[in-house]
Amino acid sequence: MPTATVQISLPLPETLSAEGRTAFAEWSKGPPLELQALTDLPSRRAFIDKLQAKLAARQQRRYPVEVIQSTIAGVPVRLLRAMVPPANENMILLTSVRHVSQ
């Protein structure tokens, strides 16, 4: 299958924090991603699985989680469970997602 190495330059969102910009700059110093001619669904899925595995390995070094392969309504999913230090095992992290329309 033919491959191509592609480098693109996109502006970062203004809403991205300084820490996020720094992390993105560090990540972008890594080796370029190999893009394949993804002409069929199995090829696309294999490519995305490989890409997600690479990115997950990088992220797991900083944010340790247990990754559980599962299926929901026939759709393959990855469930993430935080690896909580014993000192924090009785704590609960509350998060909020809010939609901002423009």
Backbone hydrogen bonds, N-H to C=O, Kabsch-Sander energy under -0.5 kcal/mol:
donor,donor_aa,acceptor,acceptor_aa,energy
4,A,35,L,-2.5
6,V,4,A,-0.6
6,V,33,L,-0.8
16,L,13,P,-1.7
21,R,17,S,-2.5
22,T,18,A,-2.2
23,A,19,E,-2.6
24,F,20,G,-2.5
25,A,21,R,-2.3
26,E,22,T,-2.3
27,W,23,A,-2.6
28,S,24,F,-2.5
29,K,25,A,-0.5
29,K,26,E,-1.1
30,G,27,W,-1.7
35,L,4,A,-2.3
35,L,33,L,-0.7
37,A,2,P,-1.7
38,L,36,Q,-1.3
39,T,37,A,-1.3
44,R,40,D,-2.1
45,R,41,L,-2.8
46,A,42,P,-2.3
47,F,43,S,-2.4
48,I,44,R,-2.8
49,D,45,R,-2.6
50,K,46,A,-2.1
51,L,47,F,-2.7
52,Q,48,I,-3.2
53,A,49,D,-2.1
54,K,50,K,-2.1
55,L,51,L,-2.4
56,A,52,Q,-2.8
57,A,53,A,-2.2
58,R,54,K,-1.6
59,Q,55,L,-2.4
60,Q,56,A,-3.0
61,R,57,A,-0.9
61,R,58,R,-0.6
62,R,58,R,-0.6
62,R,59,Q,-1.0
63,Y,59,Q,-3.1
66,E,81,R,-3.4
67,V,65,V,-0.5
68,I,66,E,-0.6
68,I,79,L,-3.0
69,Q,67,V,-0.5
70,S,77,V,-2.7
72,I,75,V,-2.5
75,V,72,I,-2.0
77,V,70,S,-2.6
79,L,68,I,-3.1
79,L,77,V,-0.5
81,R,66,E,-2.4
83,M,64,P,-2.0
84,V,82,A,-1.1
88,N,85,P,-2.2
89,E,86,P,-1.1
91,M,88,N,-2.0
94,L,92,I,-0.6
101,S,99,H,-0.6
